[in-house]
């Protein structure tokens, strides 16, 4: 009977440890996702190539072959 109680306590400790690591990993992944989204949006706003392309008028299509 004592072995089962010791094993149950060990399992509880293992479960709590796994839950803590899982929660930490979820928080880290969410922070990284938010940071990546922010950095990508900032780089798009600062990119002069993207701004120049959006400001140019559309080019005329090539003349059809005769």
The 8 nearest C-alpha neighbors of each residue, nearest first, counted from 0:
[[1, 3, 2, 4, 5, 6, 7, 8],
 [2, 0, 4, 3, 5, 6, 7, 8],
 [1, 3, 5, 0, 4, 6, 7, 8],
 [2, 4, 6, 0, 1, 5, 7, 8],
 [5, 3, 7, 1, 6, 2, 8, 0],
 [6, 4, 2, 8, 7, 3, 9, 1],
 [5, 7, 9, 3, 4, 8, 2, 10],
 [6, 8, 4, 10, 9, 5, 3, 11],
 [9, 7, 11, 5, 10, 6, 4, 12],
 [8, 10, 6, 12, 7, 11, 13, 5],
 [9, 11, 13, 7, 8, 12, 14, 6],
 [10, 12, 8, 14, 9, 13, 7, 15],
 [11, 13, 9, 15, 10, 14, 16, 8],
 [14, 12, 10, 16, 11, 15, 17, 9],
 [15, 13, 11, 17, 12, 16, 10, 18],
 [14, 16, 18, 12, 13, 17, 19, 11],
 [17, 15, 13, 19, 18, 14, 12, 20],
 [18, 16, 14, 20, 19, 15, 21, 13],
 [17, 19, 21, 15, 16, 20, 22, 14],
 [20, 18, 22, 16, 21, 17, 23, 15],
 [21, 19, 23, 17, 22, 18, 24, 16],
 [20, 22, 18, 24, 19, 23, 17, 25],
 [21, 23, 19, 25, 24, 20, 18, 26],
 [24, 22, 20, 26, 21, 25, 19, 27],
 [23, 25, 27, 21, 26, 22, 28, 20],
 [24, 26, 22, 28, 27, 23, 29, 21],
 [25, 27, 23, 29, 24, 28, 30, 22],
 [28, 26, 24, 30, 25, 29, 31, 23],
 [29, 27, 31, 25, 30, 26, 24, 32],
 [28, 30, 32, 26, 31, 27, 25, 33],
 [31, 29, 27, 33, 28, 32, 34, 26],
 [30, 32, 34, 28, 29, 33, 35, 27],
 [33, 31, 29, 35, 34, 30, 28, 36],
 [34, 32, 36, 30, 31, 35, 37, 29],
 [33, 35, 31, 37, 32, 36, 30, 38],
 [36, 34, 32, 38, 37, 33, 31, 39],
 [37, 35, 33, 39, 34, 38, 32, 40],
 [36, 38, 34, 40, 35, 39, 41, 33],
 [39, 37, 41, 35, 40, 36, 34, 42],
 [40, 38, 42, 36, 41, 37, 35, 43],
 [39, 41, 43, 37, 38, 42, 36, 44],
 [42, 40, 38, 44, 39, 43, 37, 45],
 [41, 43, 39, 45, 44, 40, 46, 38],
 [44, 42, 40, 46, 41, 45, 39, 49],
 [43, 45, 41, 42, 46, 40, 50, 47],
 [44, 46, 42, 43, 47, 41, 50, 49],
 [45, 47, 43, 48, 49, 44, 42, 50],
 [48, 46, 50, 49, 51, 45, 44, 52],
 [49, 47, 51, 50, 46, 52, 53, 45],
 [48, 50, 52, 47, 51, 46, 53, 43],
 [49, 51, 47, 53, 48, 52, 54, 46],
 [52, 50, 54, 48, 53, 49, 47, 55],
 [53, 51, 49, 55, 50, 54, 48, 56],
 [52, 54, 50, 51, 55, 49, 56, 48],
 [53, 55, 51, 52, 50, 56, 49, 57],
 [56, 54, 52, 53, 51, 57, 58, 50],
 [55, 57, 58, 54, 53, 52, 59, 51],
 [58, 56, 55, 59, 60, 54, 53, 52],
 [57, 59, 56, 60, 55, 61, 52, 54],
 [60, 58, 61, 57, 62, 56, 63, 55],
 [59, 61, 58, 62, 63, 57, 64, 56],
 [62, 60, 63, 59, 64, 58, 65, 57],
 [61, 63, 64, 60, 59, 65, 58, 57],
 [62, 64, 61, 65, 60, 59, 58, 57],
 [65, 63, 62, 61, 60, 59, 58, 57],
 [64, 63, 62, 61, 60, 59, 58, 57]]
